[in-house]
Amino acid sequence: MILKPSYYAVLLFVFLFPLVNLFSQELVYAEMEFPLSFISHLRDYRLDPLARFQTEVEGRIIKLSCDSLLDIYEILPGQLAYRPCLGSWQNIDLGSKQVLNFNIADTLLKDGRSLSYGDVLFSMEYKKANKNSWVGNPNISMAKKGNQSFDAFFTDSPIPPKPGEFYFPLVNKGAYEKSDKPGEAFVNKSKQHDIGYGRYRIDKVEENSYILFKRNPQHPYYKNLALPQNLKPIESLRMQAFPKAVINRNEQFISGRVHLLTSVTQADRSYILNSYPKAVTSVYSDDSYSAFVFNCYQPYLKLPIVRRALNHVFRKNLALKKTLGGEGEIISGPLPRRNFFYNLVVPPYADSFEKGYALLYLYCKWGLDLYEASDKVFVSASLTSKQGEELEPGDQILSVERKDVRGVEDVLAALSDTKQNVFRLRIVRGQRIFVKRLEAVPSIPIGILNTLVFRDNKIEGFPELTLIANNPEGKNTIIKEICGALKEDFAKIGIQVKLDYLDGQSYYPRLRQGKFDLAYRNIKITGTPSLHRMFYKGSSEDIENTNYGAYSNSNINELAMTAKTVTDVQLLKTAWKRAHELLRHDPPYLYLWSRRHIIMYNPSLRIVPPGPRYTVPYGNTKINGLINIFNEVHLWSWQEEK
């Protein structure tokens, strides 16, 4: 018999990627269609769990293979608590001060050595001193009490550190070069498979294909976890990439070769359920959000009024509906909406071309720097008010020539009478109502914006903006659609946008060097959000943070410095409440949304009931997580078919 070429293709595929039998207890997980960055760049890649820059995929790997002394779980929305992971703790009163004492669990690394105090100390000192890591709390000191025990304390305070200060991956000191100097240490590429201790261990890496993890049954989370007879633990987990697959990941999932999909779109979901109705869908929100970063060095983007206007111009709700099926929540500041520190009182920018246009027109033609909040219009500054008729910051405009004002477009409409040069504005200032005069003047000190011409509801003279995105060859359709939608909306107001899709090796250097006008980012909050890490702008050029757009606001700087070493949650919440208001009024980003992620999984994938012997407290243990879908991976199992 002569086989047709198509038969050879099928046979070759089956040989290279055999059908996984559920009884092998292997879970195949597909992150996305195009090559995973950590697989396609293996020759240069070094896995560093303490690194400052990590992709979402790297976060998955770290959560599987590199645990911390403790974990964070959610009791109620916004209410977090700690649970022991690789260590347990207690506060000890020494009389003059209290210390936080840790005991490290018995954990055997792949090199045969137990995880010890030296590894914890190295991890902490690396975070404090190494330029590749986010800076740890410099005020925490540690004292060894044994190979598996230590005390943590503040040298200048009798109050002990919070356990959350130690919520970071513990690394194997022996997997780093120059480990005797944490500030200069770097990962030894040949030892990165043994860089930590987790519920799974990296077993094999196949370039441009997969990473295979094997379960670590000695992990503390498994010791008191009894499985019912019909459930089997997931012994291996395969992160699979499909860089050039003839059959895409949706088809792989429908056929049973893939068991878990993330980054699922509504279109994917509908297609899969049509062919595989038993597939299970779950929706979760994590601590990440999306935004376009403004480069505040760009002369036309330096003024807050321009950035506020552009936040109105982009139709965020429409883009969310078209690209993500509406699975998300529009945000008004640089935090996920479900984050504990998010200020729910601050409203998102309304999607309105008219409002964006009106803000810029009123600034350039009338010298009015205005902003909106809850159907009210306030004055940020007035560039033309005369002595005795000044409009002051914070004034609320009630009406213009007896025409009520509920939005900035109402102000523009009321000032559009070309026969009139002087207008009366009724305002609220404090507890009193005043009437102020606004007079048209021939020259307004608006700097570089004097090049703008307003004609037929469009703006002429605004330079083309370059938008960069980490989207190699434009293959991620979601990112491509979001960036394309922004380009389309900006064009309607007269602003042209050039899209520049880059791979990670080009995107991140340009981001750090400020070589962009706009940058699309998915930003992940790990642990407690830090204003200093995100937005502090000082005189030194050596400050290491994620303020890539060179954003500068003196009030934010003051709050960032005040809150930098604060560990009290309520004090931090107060600081973020005020910062959120400032960051909405003077936005560093064009705020988008915090996404609700859709995942789909095989119906044989189940959650183990913890039972009375499971002593580790746990929160909501669906197949999701506050920060990572693998937070509760130790509770995942296969249900055997009868």
N, C-alpha and C positions, 0 to 999 in steps of 0.2 A: 504494500500500500504506500502511495506517495502522499506525504503530508503537505498541506498548503502552508505558505509562509506564516499565516495568521496562527496556525496551530503551533508552529515553532515558538512564536512570541509568547503564547499562553504557557507552554511547557517551560520556557525559560523563566517566566515570571514566577511560576509556582515553585521552581527549583530555587530561585534566589530569595523568595519570600514565602516560605511554606505556611499553610493554614495553621493557625495556632489552636491547639486543642485546649478547651477550657480546663481540662483536668491537669494540664501542665502548670496551672496557676501562674501563667505569665500574662501580665497586662501590657498591651501595646498602646502607647499614647502618642497622638499626633498633634503637634503644636500648631503647625501652619504648612502651607503648600510649598513655599520656596525653601532653599537650604537654610538650616539653622546656623547662625553665625559661629557658634562654638564648634560646629562640626566642619564647616567649610573653610575655617581658618586655623585648623589644628596645628599647622606647622609653627605658627606664631603665638598661638593661644596659651595662656596660663590661667588656670582656675584659681582665683584668690577670693575666698569668702569674705575677707575684710576690705576688699577694694571699694573705692569711692564710686566708681562707675560700673553698674551692672545692668544687664538687660533683664527683661522679664523671664526669659528662658534660663539665664544663669541663676536667678532667684529660685526657680524650680529645682535646679540641680543642688543648690546649697541647702534648701529645705529638706531634701531627701537624704543628703550625705554628710551634713555638717551641722549638728545640733548645738544648742547653747546650754548653759547651766540651768536655765529656766525657760519656760514658754509663756506666752501671753494668750489668754483666751477671753472670750466675751461672755459676760453673765447676762447683760441686757444691752440693747443698742447704745453704744457710747460708754458703757461701763465695763472696764477691763479689769482682769485680775491675773495673778501669776500662778503657775503650777511648777513643781519640780520637774526637771528633765534630766540633765546629766549631773545635777547637784541638788542638795537641799540646804536650807538656810534657817537661821534664827538670829534674833537680836540678843546681844549679851551686854549687860550693864557692868562696866568696869569701875563704876564709882565716879571718876572724873569725866568719863564719856561713855557712849554706847558704840559698839561695833557690830557690823553685819558679818556673822560667821557662816562660812560655806563649808560643806562636806561634799567632796566630789565622788560620784558613784564609781563602782568598779567597772571600768571600761577598757577593753583591750583593743589597741589599734592594730592595723594590719601588719605593722613592723614588729609586733610582739610586745610592745611597751604599753604600759597603762597610761591613760590620760592623767596628767598630774598638775600640781600647783605651778610647775614651771611653764606648762602650756598656757594656763590661764594668765599668768603674769606676762608671758610673751605677747599673747593676744591683746591684753590691755595696753601694754607699752607700745605695741605696733600701732594701735588706734591713736595713741597720744602723739607719737613722734613721726610716723611714716607718712610721707607726702602722698602716697597712693591710697591712703585710708582717710575716712572722715575722722576728725579729731575726737577722741574720747574725753571724758571729764578729767581735766588735768588736776583737779583738787582731790581725787581719790587716791589713797595710799593703801598698800596691801602688806600684810605681815604673815609669813608662813607659820603654820601651827603643826605641820606634819606634811608628808608627801601628798596627802589627799585632803588637806584642810588648810584654811587660811581665814584671816580676819580682814575686812575692808572697813575703812574709816576715813573721815575728813580730818586733816591735820589742824584745821582752824575752826572746827565746830564740834560740839559734843553730840550732835545729832548724827545717827548713822546714815549711810547712803540707802536709797531705795533699792529693792531687788532689781527693778527695771534697768538700773545702770549696767547690769550684767547680761542684758538681753542682746547678745551678739554671738555669732558663730565662734565656737572654740576651735582653734586650729592646732595641728600637730607641729610643734616647734621644729621637729626634725625634717619637715618638708620644705623648710625655707633655707636659702643660702644666707650667710652672715646673721644667723639667728642670735648671736651674742650681741648684736647691735640692731635692735628692732627698728630704729629709724632708718637704717640702710638695707634691711632685709628684703628679699624678694623670693618668689616661689621657685623651687627647683622643679623644672619641667618634668623630670623623670620620676618625681615623687608626688605629683599632684593628685594621683589616684588615692593617696593615703593622707590627704590633707586634713581630714576631720573624722568625727565619729557620729554617724547618723543611723536612722532606722534602716537605711539601705546603703550599700557600698558600691562604688563604681567598679564594675567587673571588666568591661571591655568597651572600647571605643572604635567604631568603624567609620573612617572618614567618609563624609558625604552620605552617610547612611543612618547610623544609630549610635546611641549610648545605652549600654545594658547595665542595670543595677541589680544586685542580689540582696535579698533581705538579710538583715543582721538580727538573728533571733535572740542575741544576748543583750539587746538594747533594753534599758529599764522599762520602757513602755510595754514591752512584750511579756515581762516576767509574771505579771499578775493578770494577764489577759487570757481568759479561757474561751475557746471557740466552740460553739455548738457543733454537733457531729456533721450537719449538712453544710457547714461553712469551712472553707480551706483558706489559709493565708496566701497572699500574693507573694510567691517566692522570688519572682523576678519582674522587673519593670523595664520596659524598653521604650526609650524616647526615639521615635522614628521620624526621619525626614524623608520627603519625597521630592528631591530636586528635579528629577526628569522622568517621573513615573508616567507610564502610559495611562494607568488607571489612577484617578485622583483620590484624595483621602476620603471623600464622602463615599465613593464606591468601595473603598477598602473597609470602611466602617460597616456599610450595608452588608458586605460579604462576610463579615465576622473576623477579618484579619486585623482590624483595629478596634479597640474597645473603649477608648476615651478620646473625645475631641474637645479642644478648647478653641476660643476665638471663632465660634460658630455664628454666622450671620442668619438673619431671618430667612433669607433665600435658601441657605444650606439646610436649615431646620425643616422647612416645608418640603424640600426635595427628599430629604432622608426619611421623614415620617410617611411620605407617600409610598415609599418602597419598603420601609421597615417600621411599621406602626408600633412595634413593641419597644423601640428605643426610648430611653428615659431622658427627659430634658430637665436641667436645673439652671436656675438663674441666680447669680450672686453678685454682690458688690464688694470690691476690695478697696484697699487704701491707695488708689491711684486716680488720677484725673488727667484730662487732656486740655491743652492750651497752645496758642501761638505766642511765642516769646517776641516781644518788641525789642529791637536793638536801639537803646536810648542814646547811643552815640550818633545815630542817624539824625541829621539836623531837623528834618520834618517830623520825626517821631519823638523828639526830645520833650515837647510840650505835652503836659497831661491832657489838655483839651483835645488834642489830635487823637491820642490813644483812647480817650473816652468815646469820641465820635466813631472811631473804627469798631469799638465794641458794640455799638448800636447797628452799624451797617451790615455786619455779617448775620445772616438769618440762621442762628444756631439751632432753633427748634426744627426748622425744615431740614437742615443738614443731619441732625440727629435722627429724624424720622426716616430720611432716605437712605442713610448709610448704615444705621444700626437698628432700624425698625423701631425707633423710639425707646430702645432699652438703655435709658440713662436719665440723669437729672442735670439740668442746667445749673451752673455754679456762678457765684458772684465774687469769689476770691480764690486764692491759690491753695485750696484744700478740697479733698473729696467731701461731698455733702454729708456723708454719714460719719465723718471724722468727729471725734469728741470735741475738737477745738474749733470746728466750723461755727460761724456766727449766723444762725438761721434768720436773724432779724434783718440782715443786709440783703436787699433784693437783687436778683441778677439784672443785667442790662436788658432792656426791652429790645426785641428785634424790630428795628424801624429805620429804614433808609432815610425817612423824613427827619427823624431826630438827629441822626448823624450829620446830615446836611445842614440842619438848622444850627447845631452847635458850632460848626466851623464858620458858617456865614455870620452869625451873631458875634463871634469873636473877631473875625477879620473886618467886618463892616461897622460894628457898633462897639467894639472893645469890651464886650460882655463875655466873661468866662463863667458859664453856667453849668449846673449839673442837676440831675433828677434823682429823686428818691421818693418812692411810694406816691406817685401822681402829684408830686410837689416839685417846684422849681426853685433852686437856691442859687445864690451868687457866690462864686468862688473868688472872683476879683472883677473889678471894673477899671479899665485902662483910661477912661475919658471923663470920669465924674469931676465936676467943678467943686470948689470950696463951698461947703455948706449943703451940697446936694449929693454927697458921696454915698454910693452903694457900698456896703461893707460885707466882708466875707460872712456867710451864714444867713444873710437876709433872704427871706422867702418872698418871692414875687407872687402876689395874689391876683393882680390884674394890670393890664396896660390899657389906658384910656377906657376904663370901665368894661373892658373885655376880659372875662375870667381866664386865668391861666392854669392849665392842668398839665401842660407839657411844654418843652422848649419850642415845639412847632407852633404853639399858640402865641408865644412871644414874637416869633418871626412874622407870623401873619398879622399881628397887631401893629408891628413896626413897618409894615410894607406900604403904608400910605406915602407915596412920593411927594405929595403936596404939603406934608407936615414935617418940620424939622425938630420940633420939641414935643416930647411925649411925657405924660404923667404915669408914674408907676406907683401902685399901692403895694406896700411891703409890710411884712411882719418882722420886727426886730425885738427879740426877747419877748416881753409880754405886751408890747405896744405896737400900734399900727401907724405907719407914716406914709406920706405921699412925697415921692422924690421925682425930680425932673431928669430926663435923659435927652441930651441934645446931640444931633448928628454933627460930626466934625469931619473936616476934609482929610485929616491925617491921623492915623492911629499907630502907636509904636508896637507893631506885631512881629518885627524882625523878619526872618526868612519867609514867613507866610505871606508877606506882601506881594509875592510872585503869583499867588493864586488868583484865578479869575473865576467868578461864579456866573454861569450862563446856562439857562434851560435846565435847571436842577442838576447840573453837573459841575464838577470842579476841574478846571484846566490849570496846568502848570505844576501839578504834583508829580515828582519823579517816579519812575518805575521802581517797584520794590522787588527784591529777590527773596523768595521763600525757599528755605531748604527743609528737607525732610529725610529721615532715615528710611528709605524705601528703595532698595536696589532695583534698578531698571523699572521702577514703578509697578512691581509685581503684587504688592499688597493693595488690593482693590479698595479697601476701606480708607486707607491713608490717601490714596489717589483721588477718591471721590470727595473726601473732606477738603483737601487742598484745592481741588478743582472748583468746589463750591465757593470757597473764599475768593478765588480768582474771578469767578463770574460775578459775585456780589460787589466786589470792589470796582470792577469795570463799570457797573451801573452808575457809580458815583463819579467815574472819570479817572480812577486810579488803576494803573496797569500793574499786573503782578507776573513775574517770571518764576516758573516752578523749576527747582533744581533738586531732582531725586538722587540721593547719594547712598553708597553703602556705608557701613559703620566705620570703616577705616578712613573715610573722607569726611563723614558727617560730624563726628565728635571733635576732631581737631578744628574744624571751621566753627563749631559751636563755641568751643573754649576760647578761640582767638577772636570771636566777635565778627567773623566774616559773613554776615548775613544782615538782612533787614527784618525778616520774620523767620522764625524757626518753629516747625511743628514738633511738639513733644508730648509723649505720654509720661507723666511724672508720677513716680511711686514714692509714697511716704513710708519709710521704715522707722518704726519706733515713734518717739515724740517729735513732731515737726519743730524745726529750729529756724527762727527768723534770721539769726546770724548766719546760718549755713545757706539760707535761701536768698537773702536780699541785702545783707550788710554791704555797704560800699564805703571803704575808707580811703585814706590817702596813699596807703601802701599798695604797690602792685603785686605783692606776694601773698595777698589774702586768697586762701583756697576755699571757694564755695561755688554754688551753682548760679550765681548772679551773672549769667552769661550775657544778658542784655545791658550790662553796665547801669542798671537801675540805681538811682540815687534819690533818697528822700530822708531829710534830716530827722524827721519824727520817727521813721522806721528804724534808722540807725540807733537812735536813743533807746527805743524799745528793745531792739536786738541786743544791744550791749547790756541792758538791765536784765534781760531774761536769759542771757547766755549760760549762766551757771545755776539758774533756778531749777530745782527739782520738784517743788511743790506743785501738784497738778492744778489746783485751783488758782494759784498765782499765775501760772502759765496760761490758763484759760482766760483770765482777765486781760493779760497782755495780748493774746491772740484776738480777743473780742475787739479791742481798740485797733489793733493792726489790720484786721479785716476791713474795718470801716475806712482806714486810710488807703489800703490797697485797692479798694473799690473806687475811691475818689481819684487816686493817682495810680492807675493800673499798670503794672509791669508786663502784663499779659493781655491778650485777647482771650478772655475766659470762655471755655467751651462747656464741658460736662464731666461728671464722674459717671463712668459707664457701668451698666449692669451687664455682666458677662454671661453669655449663654454657653453651657457645656452640654454635651450629649454623651451618654455612656450605655454600655451593654447592660441589659436587664439582669444578667447573672452577677453583676457587680453589686455587692451589698455592704452594709455597715454592721459591724459586730456589736451586739448589745454588750455594754461594758460589764454588767453583772456586779454582784456584791464584792467580789474579790479584786475588782479593778479599783485600786486605791487612788489613782491619779484623777483629780477632778477634771471634768471636761465640760465644754459649753455646747454650742449647737453643732453637732457632729454630722451634719449632712455632708455630701461630697462638695464642699466649698471651703471657705476660710476667710478670716478677716484680712489677711495679708497674702495668703498663698493657698492654692487649692490642695496642696499636700500637707497642710497643717495637721490633719487628722489621718494621715495615710496609714498609720498603724492599725486603724480600725477598719480598713478596707479588706474585703475578702471575696472569694468566689463562692457562689452557691452551686453545689453539684446538681446536675440534672438527674431526675429520677428515671 
